[in-house]
Amino acid sequence: MFFYRYLNKVVFSHENYVLGNEISEEEAMKEKDIIYYLTKRETGKYNRTFCLSHGSLFNLPEENLDLLNIVNVENERKIPQWLVEKINRRQLQWVNTNYPDWESILDMKPKNKWRINIAGLGDVGGILLSGLRLMGGDIVESIGIFDIDTNKVNRWLMEAGQIMSPDEDAQHPEVVAISKDELFDCDMFVFTVSIGVPSLTSSHSDVRMAQYGGNSKIISEYAREARNRNFKGIFAVVSDPVDLLCKKALIESNTNGHGVIDYKGLGPDQVRGYGLGVMRARAAYHATKMGLGKTFARLGRAYGPHGKGLVIADNIENYDDKTSVMLTEMALKSNMDVRSTGFKPYIAPALSSGALSILATINGQWHYSAVFLGGVYFGCRNRLNPSGTELERINIPSDLMARIKESYNSLGGME
């Protein structure tokens, strides 16, 4: 392996990079902070960066669903012990140098508090804002709000500003109105704009997909602006259909004025979709009614999109396909169940998929969101470490993996 001191960081690779300032392995071993493993993989098919959480990821043959499954540890045994210890401490970051701005990854610094900006103050945006204001005081510095309707902005400045704990020492993020030009002056941009939401009398069986046409046009505009602003934060997608809008944002931000994809916009790792949290919560709601609540809370899992293609697993240690398929169907039907009461189902999504999952992301906690995986944005349990996104890797039963693969392949075919 080749070791370097580059941009004041320790980087290394199995390939010989022309970076200058080559150092010895002994010197690299002294580094107390994150070190970076450099490799060259196809853009658009492989990520830009992620947390190298297992030795097998050094020799990644293909970026696909196998990353969710535990593999044998033969590759890890060939790694020097000091690197194994770095992996165990999550201080090793995989970097794909075929992306033009890979060097910016080395310049990322941990943040004590995040600045969050929200675009879109409809039903979901307003409730999401309320959740962040109520629960984000320890980790959110400020929440900027923007909507083309200034009355909505003024309303939520007052409403959110008046959410306050009786505890005089409690912290609440400041809520401020921002202009469209200020949207990407933040650490996380949250897209909650939605148009064309079907009415309660609509016959659409998949309400989420019905919104793709309108929402994709709007998100394209914001994605191009993120490119123009050289945005380095997280581009969080909450609007439906989450997974496809994530891919749309990635492609649009990386397409230049001549229609050529040059990957000079958002990195695949910067875009994250927040829709799966509520599907897991809906499955948990029904599991509780079936007497499986405590087991599901600990061992249940959710995979795939926020809608058709969802995969719920009842118990990853004692998987039952019949029960899992039943819970999946119940979770999918929950959306229409709420609509049948005469109300649109936006409160649970705004909190379970939105505010709570966003705060978990910032805190580095395990949560459900759609992340880039082999060219597709796929929902799974993951966490954001200082060294990048770490996917939960478990021993997935074969019949469950078959369902997950079907979901994954269907998302790829919808692009």
C-alpha positions as a Markdown table, in Angstrom:
| # | Residue | x | y | z |
|---|---|---|---|---|
| 1 | Met | 0.0 | 0.0 | 0.0 |
| 2 | Phe | 1.0 | 3.6 | -0.6 |
| 3 | Phe | 0.6 | 6.2 | 2.1 |
| 4 | Tyr | 0.6 | 10.0 | 1.7 |
| 5 | Arg | 0.2 | 13.2 | 3.7 |
| 6 | Tyr | -2.1 | 15.2 | 1.5 |
| 7 | Leu | -4.1 | 18.3 | 2.3 |
| 8 | Asn | -2.9 | 17.8 | 5.9 |
| 9 | Lys | -4.7 | 14.4 | 6.0 |
| 10 | Val | -3.4 | 10.8 | 5.9 |
| 11 | Val | -4.5 | 9.1 | 2.7 |
| 12 | Phe | -3.6 | 5.7 | 1.3 |
| 13 | Ser | -4.3 | 3.3 | -1.5 |
| 14 | His | -3.4 | 0.1 | -3.2 |
| 15 | Glu | -2.6 | 2.2 | -6.3 |
| 16 | Asn | 0.2 | 4.6 | -6.7 |
| 17 | Tyr | -1.2 | 8.2 | -6.7 |
| 18 | Val | 0.9 | 11.1 | -7.8 |
| 19 | Leu | 0.2 | 13.2 | -4.7 |
| 20 | Gly | 3.7 | 14.0 | -3.4 |
| 21 | Asn | 4.8 | 13.8 | 0.2 |
| 22 | Glu | 4.7 | 10.0 | 0.4 |
| 23 | Ile | 5.0 | 8.8 | 4.0 |
| 24 | Ser | 5.8 | 5.5 | 5.7 |
| 25 | Glu | 3.1 | 3.2 | 7.1 |
| 26 | Glu | 4.7 | 3.8 | 10.6 |
| 27 | Glu | 4.0 | 7.5 | 10.3 |
| 28 | Ala | 0.4 | 6.8 | 9.0 |
| 29 | Met | -0.2 | 4.6 | 12.1 |
| 30 | Lys | 0.3 | 7.6 | 14.3 |
| 31 | Glu | -2.7 | 9.5 | 12.9 |
| 32 | Lys | -5.4 | 9.8 | 15.6 |
| 33 | Asp | -8.1 | 11.1 | 13.3 |
| 34 | Ile | -9.9 | 9.7 | 10.2 |
| 35 | Ile | -7.7 | 8.4 | 7.4 |
| 36 | Tyr | -8.9 | 8.0 | 3.8 |
| 37 | Tyr | -8.7 | 5.1 | 1.4 |
| 38 | Leu | -8.5 | 6.2 | -2.2 |
| 39 | Thr | -9.7 | 4.2 | -5.1 |
| 40 | Lys | -11.0 | 4.7 | -8.6 |
| 41 | Arg | -14.5 | 3.4 | -9.5 |
| 42 | Glu | -17.1 | 4.2 | -12.1 |
| 43 | Thr | -19.0 | 7.4 | -11.4 |
| 44 | Gly | -22.8 | 6.9 | -11.2 |
| 45 | Lys | -22.4 | 3.2 | -10.4 |
| 46 | Tyr | -20.3 | 3.6 | -7.3 |
| 47 | Asn | -20.6 | 6.1 | -4.5 |
| 48 | Arg | -18.3 | 9.1 | -4.0 |
| 49 | Thr | -17.6 | 8.2 | -0.4 |
| 50 | Phe | -18.8 | 6.1 | 2.6 |
| 51 | Cys | -17.7 | 4.8 | 5.9 |
| 52 | Leu | -15.4 | 1.8 | 5.4 |
| 53 | Ser | -16.9 | -0.3 | 8.1 |
| 54 | His | -15.6 | -3.8 | 7.1 |
| 55 | Gly | -12.3 | -5.0 | 5.7 |
| 56 | Ser | -14.1 | -6.6 | 2.7 |
| 57 | Leu | -15.0 | -3.2 | 1.4 |
| 58 | Phe | -11.4 | -2.5 | 0.3 |
| 59 | Asn | -11.9 | -4.9 | -2.6 |
| 60 | Leu | -15.4 | -4.0 | -3.4 |
| 61 | Pro | -16.2 | -6.0 | -6.6 |
| 62 | Glu | -19.5 | -4.3 | -7.2 |
| 63 | Glu | -21.7 | -1.8 | -5.3 |
| 64 | Asn | -25.0 | -3.6 | -4.9 |
| 65 | Leu | -27.3 | -5.1 | -2.3 |
| 66 | Asp | -24.5 | -7.4 | -1.1 |
| 67 | Leu | -23.4 | -4.4 | 1.0 |
| 68 | Leu | -26.5 | -5.0 | 3.2 |
| 69 | Asn | -25.5 | -8.6 | 3.9 |
| 70 | Ile | -22.8 | -9.9 | 6.2 |
| 71 | Val | -20.0 | -11.5 | 4.2 |
| 72 | Asn | -17.2 | -13.7 | 5.4 |
| 73 | Val | -14.2 | -11.9 | 6.9 |
| 74 | Glu | -11.4 | -13.4 | 4.8 |
| 75 | Asn | -10.4 | -10.1 | 3.3 |
| 76 | Glu | -10.3 | -8.5 | 6.7 |
| 77 | Arg | -7.7 | -11.0 | 8.0 |
| 78 | Lys | -5.2 | -9.7 | 5.4 |
| 79 | Ile | -5.4 | -6.2 | 6.7 |
| 80 | Pro | -2.8 | -4.9 | 9.2 |
| 81 | Gln | -4.1 | -4.9 | 12.8 |
| 82 | Trp | -3.9 | -1.1 | 13.1 |
| 83 | Leu | -6.2 | -0.7 | 10.1 |
| 84 | Val | -8.6 | -3.2 | 11.6 |
| 85 | Glu | -8.7 | -1.0 | 14.8 |
| 86 | Lys | -9.3 | 2.1 | 12.7 |
| 87 | Ile | -12.3 | 0.3 | 11.0 |
| 88 | Asn | -13.7 | -0.8 | 14.4 |
| 89 | Arg | -13.5 | 2.9 | 15.5 |
| 90 | Arg | -15.2 | 4.0 | 12.3 |
| 91 | Gln | -12.2 | 6.1 | 11.4 |
| 92 | Leu | -11.6 | 4.9 | 7.9 |
| 93 | Gln | -13.3 | 6.6 | 4.9 |
| 94 | Trp | -13.6 | 5.2 | 1.4 |
| 95 | Val | -13.1 | 7.9 | -1.3 |
| 96 | Asn | -13.8 | 7.5 | -5.0 |
| 97 | Thr | -11.3 | 9.8 | -6.8 |
| 98 | Asn | -13.0 | 9.6 | -10.1 |
| 99 | Tyr | -15.5 | 12.2 | -8.8 |
| 100 | Pro | -14.1 | 15.6 | -9.8 |
| 101 | Asp | -14.4 | 17.2 | -6.3 |
| 102 | Trp | -13.2 | 14.2 | -4.2 |
| 103 | Glu | -10.7 | 16.4 | -2.5 |
| 104 | Ser | -13.5 | 18.4 | -0.8 |
| 105 | Ile | -14.3 | 15.2 | 1.3 |
| 106 | Leu | -10.9 | 15.6 | 3.0 |
| 107 | Asp | -11.9 | 19.1 | 4.0 |
| 108 | Met | -15.2 | 18.2 | 5.8 |
| 109 | Lys | -15.3 | 19.1 | 9.4 |
| 110 | Pro | -17.6 | 17.9 | 12.2 |
| 111 | Lys | -20.3 | 20.4 | 13.2 |
| 112 | Asn | -21.5 | 21.0 | 16.7 |
| 113 | Lys | -24.8 | 22.4 | 15.5 |
| 114 | Trp | -26.4 | 22.3 | 12.1 |
| 115 | Arg | -28.1 | 25.0 | 10.1 |
| 116 | Ile | -31.2 | 23.6 | 8.4 |
| 117 | Asn | -33.2 | 25.3 | 5.6 |
| 118 | Ile | -36.6 | 24.1 | 4.5 |
| 119 | Ala | -38.2 | 24.8 | 1.2 |
| 120 | Gly | -42.0 | 24.3 | 1.2 |
| 121 | Leu | -44.3 | 25.1 | 4.1 |
| 122 | Gly | -47.3 | 23.0 | 3.2 |
| 123 | Asp | -48.8 | 20.3 | 5.4 |
| 124 | Val | -45.6 | 18.2 | 5.7 |
| 125 | Gly | -43.2 | 21.2 | 5.8 |
| 126 | Gly | -45.0 | 22.9 | 8.6 |
| 127 | Ile | -45.2 | 19.8 | 10.8 |
| 128 | Leu | -41.6 | 18.9 | 10.1 |
| 129 | Leu | -40.6 | 22.4 | 11.1 |
| 130 | Ser | -42.5 | 22.0 | 14.4 |
| 131 | Gly | -40.7 | 18.8 | 15.2 |
| 132 | Leu | -37.3 | 20.3 | 14.6 |
| 133 | Arg | -38.1 | 23.4 | 16.7 |
| 134 | Leu | -39.5 | 21.2 | 19.5 |
| 135 | Met | -36.7 | 18.6 | 19.6 |
| 136 | Gly | -33.7 | 20.0 | 17.8 |
| 137 | Gly | -32.3 | 22.5 | 20.4 |
| 138 | Asp | -29.2 | 20.5 | 21.2 |
| 139 | Ile | -28.0 | 20.0 | 17.6 |
| 140 | Val | -29.8 | 22.5 | 15.4 |
| 141 | Glu | -28.5 | 26.1 | 15.4 |
| 142 | Ser | -31.2 | 27.6 | 13.2 |
| 143 | Ile | -34.0 | 26.7 | 10.8 |
| 144 | Gly | -34.5 | 28.9 | 7.7 |
| 145 | Ile | -37.9 | 28.7 | 6.1 |
| 146 | Phe | -38.9 | 29.5 | 2.5 |
| 147 | Asp | -42.1 | 29.3 | 0.5 |
| 148 | Ile | -43.3 | 31.2 | -2.5 |
| 149 | Asp | -46.4 | 32.1 | -0.4 |
| 150 | Thr | -45.1 | 34.7 | 2.0 |
| 151 | Asn | -48.3 | 34.3 | 4.1 |
| 152 | Lys | -47.1 | 30.8 | 4.9 |
| 153 | Val | -43.7 | 32.0 | 5.9 |
| 154 | Asn | -45.2 | 34.7 | 8.2 |
| 155 | Arg | -47.6 | 32.2 | 9.7 |
| 156 | Trp | -44.8 | 29.7 | 10.5 |
| 157 | Leu | -42.5 | 32.3 | 11.9 |
| 158 | Met | -45.1 | 33.0 | 14.5 |
| 159 | Glu | -46.4 | 29.5 | 15.0 |
| 160 | Ala | -43.0 | 27.8 | 15.3 |
| 161 | Gly | -41.5 | 30.7 | 17.2 |
| 162 | Gln | -44.2 | 30.2 | 19.8 |
| 163 | Ile | -43.3 | 26.5 | 20.4 |
| 164 | Met | -41.5 | 26.6 | 23.7 |
| 165 | Ser | -40.8 | 24.3 | 26.6 |
| 166 | Pro | -41.8 | 25.4 | 30.1 |
| 167 | Asp | -38.3 | 24.5 | 31.1 |
| 168 | Glu | -36.5 | 27.9 | 31.1 |
| 169 | Asp | -33.2 | 26.2 | 30.3 |
| 170 | Ala | -34.5 | 24.3 | 27.3 |
| 171 | Gln | -33.0 | 25.2 | 23.9 |
| 172 | His | -35.0 | 25.7 | 20.7 |
| 173 | Pro | -33.5 | 26.5 | 17.3 |
| 174 | Glu | -34.1 | 30.0 | 16.0 |
| 175 | Val | -36.6 | 30.1 | 13.1 |
| 176 | Val | -35.8 | 32.7 | 10.5 |
| 177 | Ala | -37.3 | 33.7 | 7.1 |
| 178 | Ile | -34.9 | 33.3 | 4.2 |
| 179 | Ser | -34.9 | 34.3 | 0.6 |
| 180 | Lys | -34.6 | 31.9 | -2.3 |
| 181 | Asp | -31.0 | 33.0 | -2.8 |
| 182 | Glu | -30.2 | 32.0 | 0.8 |
| 183 | Leu | -31.6 | 28.4 | 0.6 |
| 184 | Phe | -28.2 | 26.8 | 0.2 |
| 185 | Asp | -26.4 | 28.8 | 2.9 |
| 186 | Cys | -26.8 | 25.9 | 5.4 |
| 187 | Asp | -25.6 | 22.4 | 6.4 |
| 188 | Met | -28.8 | 20.6 | 5.3 |
| 189 | Phe | -31.4 | 21.7 | 2.7 |
| 190 | Val | -34.8 | 20.0 | 3.2 |
| 191 | Phe | -37.1 | 19.8 | 0.1 |
| 192 | Thr | -40.7 | 19.5 | 1.2 |
| 193 | Val | -42.4 | 21.1 | -1.8 |
| 194 | Ser | -45.3 | 19.2 | -3.1 |
| 195 | Ile | -47.7 | 19.9 | -5.9 |
| 196 | Gly | -50.4 | 17.8 | -7.4 |
| 197 | Val | -51.3 | 15.9 | -4.2 |
| 198 | Pro | -54.4 | 13.9 | -5.2 |
| 199 | Ser | -57.6 | 14.9 | -3.4 |
| 200 | Leu | -59.3 | 12.7 | -0.9 |
| 201 | Thr | -61.7 | 11.6 | -3.6 |
| 202 | Ser | -59.0 | 10.6 | -6.1 |
| 203 | Ser | -58.9 | 7.1 | -7.5 |
| 204 | His | -55.1 | 6.9 | -7.6 |
| 205 | Ser | -53.9 | 3.7 | -6.0 |
| 206 | Asp | -50.4 | 5.0 | -5.4 |
| 207 | Val | -50.8 | 8.6 | -4.3 |
| 208 | Arg | -47.0 | 9.1 | -4.1 |
| 209 | Met | -46.3 | 8.2 | -7.7 |
| 210 | Ala | -49.1 | 10.6 | -8.8 |
| 211 | Gln | -46.9 | 13.5 | -7.6 |
| 212 | Tyr | -43.7 | 12.6 | -9.5 |
| 213 | Gly | -44.4 | 14.7 | -12.6 |
| 214 | Gly | -44.9 | 18.0 | -10.8 |
| 215 | Asn | -42.4 | 17.5 | -8.0 |
| 216 | Ser | -39.6 | 16.3 | -10.3 |
| 217 | Lys | -39.8 | 19.6 | -12.2 |
| 218 | Ile | -39.4 | 21.7 | -9.1 |
| 219 | Ile | -36.7 | 19.6 | -7.5 |
| 220 | Ser | -34.7 | 19.9 | -10.8 |
| 221 | Glu | -34.7 | 23.6 | -10.3 |
| 222 | Tyr | -33.4 | 23.4 | -6.8 |
| 223 | Ala | -30.8 | 20.7 | -7.7 |
| 224 | Arg | -29.4 | 22.9 | -10.4 |
| 225 | Glu | -29.2 | 25.8 | -7.9 |
| 226 | Ala | -27.3 | 23.6 | -5.5 |
| 227 | Arg | -24.8 | 23.0 | -8.2 |
| 228 | Asn | -24.5 | 26.7 | -9.0 |
| 229 | Arg | -24.0 | 27.4 | -5.3 |
| 230 | Asn | -21.3 | 24.7 | -4.9 |
| 231 | Phe | -23.4 | 23.3 | -2.0 |
| 232 | Lys | -21.5 | 20.9 | 0.2 |
| 233 | Gly | -24.2 | 20.0 | 2.7 |
| 234 | Ile | -26.9 | 17.4 | 2.7 |
| 235 | Phe | -29.7 | 17.7 | 0.1 |
| 236 | Ala | -32.6 | 16.0 | 2.0 |
| 237 | Val | -35.7 | 14.9 | 0.0 |
| 238 | Val | -39.0 | 14.5 | 1.9 |
| 239 | Ser | -41.5 | 15.0 | -0.9 |
| 240 | Asp | -43.0 | 12.0 | -2.8 |
| 241 | Pro | -41.9 | 9.8 | -4.4 |
| 242 | Val | -38.7 | 10.2 | -2.3 |
| 243 | Asp | -36.5 | 7.6 | -3.9 |
| 244 | Leu | -37.0 | 8.7 | -7.5 |
| 245 | Leu | -36.8 | 12.4 | -6.6 |
| 246 | Cys | -33.4 | 11.7 | -5.0 |
| 247 | Lys | -32.1 | 10.3 | -8.3 |
| 248 | Lys | -33.6 | 13.2 | -10.2 |
| 249 | Ala | -31.9 | 15.7 | -8.0 |
| 250 | Leu | -28.6 | 13.9 | -8.4 |
| 251 | Ile | -28.8 | 13.8 | -12.2 |
| 252 | Glu | -30.0 | 17.3 | -12.6 |
| 253 | Ser | -27.3 | 18.8 | -10.4 |
| 254 | Asn | -24.6 | 17.0 | -12.3 |
| 255 | Thr | -25.7 | 17.9 | -15.8 |
| 256 | Asn | -23.9 | 20.9 | -17.3 |
| 257 | Gly | -25.3 | 23.5 | -19.7 |
| 258 | His | -24.7 | 21.3 | -22.7 |
| 259 | Gly | -26.7 | 18.4 | -21.3 |
| 260 | Val | -23.6 | 16.3 | -20.3 |
| 261 | Ile | -23.4 | 14.6 | -17.0 |
| 262 | Asp | -20.1 | 15.7 | -15.5 |
| 263 | Tyr | -20.5 | 15.0 | -11.8 |
| 264 | Lys | -19.5 | 18.5 | -10.8 |
| 265 | Gly | -22.7 | 19.0 | -8.8 |
| 266 | Leu | -24.0 | 17.1 | -5.7 |
| 267 | Gly | -22.1 | 14.0 | -4.7 |
| 268 | Pro | -24.3 | 10.8 | -4.5 |
| 269 | Asp | -23.6 | 10.7 | -0.8 |
| 270 | Gln | -25.0 | 14.3 | -0.3 |
| 271 | Val | -28.5 | 13.3 | -1.4 |
| 272 | Arg | -30.7 | 11.5 | 1.1 |
| 273 | Gly | -34.4 | 10.5 | 1.0 |
| 274 | Tyr | -36.6 | 10.6 | 4.0 |
| 275 | Gly | -39.7 | 8.5 | 3.5 |
| 276 | Leu | -39.0 | 5.0 | 4.9 |
| 277 | Gly | -39.2 | 6.1 | 8.6 |
| 278 | Val | -43.0 | 6.3 | 8.6 |
| 279 | Met | -43.4 | 3.0 | 6.8 |
| 280 | Arg | -41.4 | 1.3 | 9.5 |
| 281 | Ala | -43.5 | 3.1 | 12.1 |
| 282 | Arg | -46.7 | 2.1 | 10.3 |
| 283 | Ala | -45.6 | -1.5 | 10.3 |
| 284 | Ala | -44.7 | -1.2 | 14.0 |
| 285 | Tyr | -48.2 | 0.1 | 14.7 |
| 286 | His | -49.8 | -2.9 | 13.2 |
| 287 | Ala | -47.2 | -5.3 | 14.7 |
| 288 | Thr | -48.2 | -3.9 | 18.1 |
| 289 | Lys | -51.9 | -4.6 | 17.4 |
| 290 | Met | -50.9 | -8.2 | 16.6 |
| 291 | Gly | -49.0 | -8.6 | 19.8 |
| 292 | Leu | -45.5 | -8.4 | 18.1 |
| 293 | Gly | -44.7 | -4.8 | 19.1 |
| 294 | Lys | -41.7 | -5.3 | 21.4 |
| 295 | Thr | -40.1 | -7.8 | 19.1 |
| 296 | Phe | -40.7 | -5.7 | 16.0 |
| 297 | Ala | -39.3 | -2.6 | 17.6 |
| 298 | Arg | -35.9 | -4.4 | 18.1 |
| 299 | Leu | -35.8 | -6.9 | 15.3 |
| 300 | Gly | -38.2 | -5.7 | 12.6 |
| 301 | Arg | -36.7 | -3.9 | 9.6 |
| 302 | Ala | -37.9 | -1.9 | 6.6 |
| 303 | Tyr | -36.3 | -1.7 | 3.1 |
| 304 | Gly | -37.0 | -0.1 | -0.2 |
| 305 | Pro | -39.2 | 2.9 | -1.2 |
| 306 | His | -41.9 | 4.9 | 0.5 |
| 307 | Gly | -44.7 | 3.2 | -1.3 |
| 308 | Lys | -45.0 | 0.3 | -3.8 |
| 309 | Gly | -42.0 | -2.0 | -3.5 |
| 310 | Leu | -41.8 | -1.6 | 0.3 |
| 311 | Val | -40.3 | -4.6 | 2.1 |
| 312 | Ile | -41.1 | -5.1 | 5.8 |
| 313 | Ala | -39.3 | -7.9 | 7.8 |
| 314 | Asp | -41.1 | -9.0 | 11.0 |
| 315 | Asn | -38.0 | -10.4 | 12.7 |
| 316 | Ile | -34.4 | -10.6 | 11.3 |
| 317 | Glu | -33.4 | -13.3 | 13.7 |
| 318 | Asn | -36.5 | -15.5 | 13.2 |
| 319 | Tyr | -37.9 | -14.3 | 9.9 |
| 320 | Asp | -41.4 | -15.4 | 8.9 |
| 321 | Asp | -42.3 | -14.5 | 5.3 |
| 322 | Lys | -46.1 | -14.7 | 5.7 |
| 323 | Thr | -46.1 | -12.4 | 8.7 |
| 324 | Ser | -43.7 | -10.0 | 7.0 |
| 325 | Val | -45.8 | -9.8 | 3.8 |
| 326 | Met | -48.9 | -9.2 | 5.9 |
| 327 | Leu | -47.2 | -6.3 | 7.8 |
| 328 | Thr | -45.9 | -4.9 | 4.5 |
| 329 | Glu | -49.4 | -4.8 | 3.0 |
| 330 | Met | -50.8 | -3.2 | 6.2 |
| 331 | Ala | -48.1 | -0.5 | 6.2 |
| 332 | Leu | -48.8 | 0.3 | 2.5 |
| 333 | Lys | -52.6 | 0.4 | 3.2 |
| 334 | Ser | -52.2 | 2.8 | 6.1 |
| 335 | Asn | -51.9 | 5.7 | 3.8 |
| 336 | Met | -55.4 | 5.0 | 2.3 |
| 337 | Asp | -56.8 | 4.1 | 5.8 |
| 338 | Val | -56.1 | 7.7 | 7.0 |
| 339 | Arg | -57.5 | 9.2 | 3.8 |
| 340 | Ser | -60.7 | 7.2 | 4.3 |
| 341 | Thr | -61.3 | 9.2 | 7.6 |
| 342 | Gly | -61.5 | 12.4 | 5.5 |
| 343 | Phe | -57.9 | 13.6 | 6.3 |
| 344 | Lys | -54.7 | 13.6 | 4.3 |
| 345 | Pro | -51.9 | 11.5 | 6.1 |
| 346 | Tyr | -49.1 | 14.0 | 6.6 |
| 347 | Ile | -48.5 | 14.2 | 10.3 |
| 348 | Ala | -46.8 | 10.8 | 10.9 |
| 349 | Pro | -44.7 | 11.1 | 7.7 |
| 350 | Ala | -43.6 | 14.7 | 8.6 |
| 351 | Leu | -42.4 | 13.5 | 12.0 |
| 352 | Ser | -41.3 | 9.8 | 11.6 |
| 353 | Ser | -39.8 | 10.1 | 8.2 |
| 354 | Gly | -38.9 | 13.8 | 8.5 |
| 355 | Ala | -38.0 | 15.5 | 11.8 |
| 356 | Leu | -37.1 | 12.4 | 13.8 |
| 357 | Ser | -35.1 | 10.8 | 11.1 |
| 358 | Ile | -33.3 | 14.1 | 10.2 |
| 359 | Leu | -32.4 | 14.6 | 13.8 |
| 360 | Ala | -31.1 | 11.0 | 14.0 |
| 361 | Thr | -29.0 | 11.6 | 10.9 |
| 362 | Ile | -27.4 | 14.6 | 12.5 |
| 363 | Asn | -26.8 | 12.8 | 15.8 |
| 364 | Gly | -25.1 | 9.9 | 14.0 |
| 365 | Gln | -27.9 | 7.5 | 15.1 |
| 366 | Trp | -29.3 | 4.5 | 13.2 |
| 367 | His | -32.4 | 5.5 | 11.2 |
| 368 | Tyr | -34.2 | 4.8 | 8.0 |
| 369 | Ser | -33.5 | 6.8 | 4.9 |
| 370 | Ala | -32.8 | 6.3 | 1.2 |
| 371 | Val | -29.1 | 6.4 | 0.3 |
| 372 | Phe | -27.2 | 5.8 | -2.9 |
| 373 | Leu | -26.5 | 2.2 | -3.6 |
| 374 | Gly | -25.1 | 1.1 | -6.9 |
| 375 | Gly | -26.9 | 3.8 | -8.9 |
| 376 | Val | -30.2 | 3.5 | -7.1 |
| 377 | Tyr | -31.5 | 5.4 | -4.0 |
| 378 | Phe | -32.6 | 2.6 | -1.8 |
| 379 | Gly | -34.2 | 2.9 | 1.7 |
| 380 | Cys | -32.5 | 1.0 | 4.5 |
| 381 | Arg | -31.2 | 1.3 | 8.1 |
| 382 | Asn | -28.1 | 3.4 | 8.2 |
| 383 | Arg | -26.2 | 6.0 | 10.1 |
| 384 | Leu | -24.1 | 9.0 | 9.2 |
| 385 | Asn | -20.6 | 8.9 | 10.9 |
| 386 | Pro | -17.9 | 11.6 | 10.6 |
| 387 | Ser | -16.3 | 9.1 | 8.2 |
| 388 | Gly | -19.5 | 8.9 | 6.0 |
| 389 | Thr | -22.6 | 6.8 | 5.7 |
| 390 | Glu | -22.5 | 3.3 | 7.2 |
| 391 | Leu | -25.1 | 0.8 | 6.1 |
| 392 | Glu | -26.5 | -1.7 | 8.6 |
| 393 | Arg | -25.1 | -5.1 | 7.6 |
| 394 | Ile | -26.8 | -8.2 | 8.9 |
| 395 | Asn | -27.3 | -11.8 | 8.0 |
| 396 | Ile | -30.3 | -11.5 | 5.7 |
| 397 | Pro | -32.4 | -14.6 | 5.2 |
| 398 | Ser | -32.5 | -15.8 | 1.6 |
| 399 | Asp | -36.3 | -15.4 | 1.2 |
| 400 | Leu | -36.1 | -11.9 | 2.6 |
| 401 | Met | -33.2 | -11.0 | 0.3 |
| 402 | Ala | -35.2 | -12.2 | -2.7 |
| 403 | Arg | -37.9 | -9.6 | -1.7 |
| 404 | Ile | -35.3 | -6.9 | -1.2 |
| 405 | Lys | -33.7 | -7.6 | -4.6 |
| 406 | Glu | -37.1 | -7.4 | -6.4 |
| 407 | Ser | -37.7 | -4.0 | -4.8 |
| 408 | Tyr | -34.2 | -2.8 | -5.7 |
| 409 | Asn | -34.5 | -3.9 | -9.3 |
| 410 | Ser | -37.9 | -2.3 | -9.7 |
| 411 | Leu | -36.5 | 1.0 | -8.6 |
| 412 | Gly | -33.7 | 0.8 | -11.1 |
| 413 | Gly | -36.2 | 0.1 | -13.8 |
| 414 | Met | -38.3 | 3.2 | -13.0 |
| 415 | Glu | -35.5 | 5.7 | -13.6 |
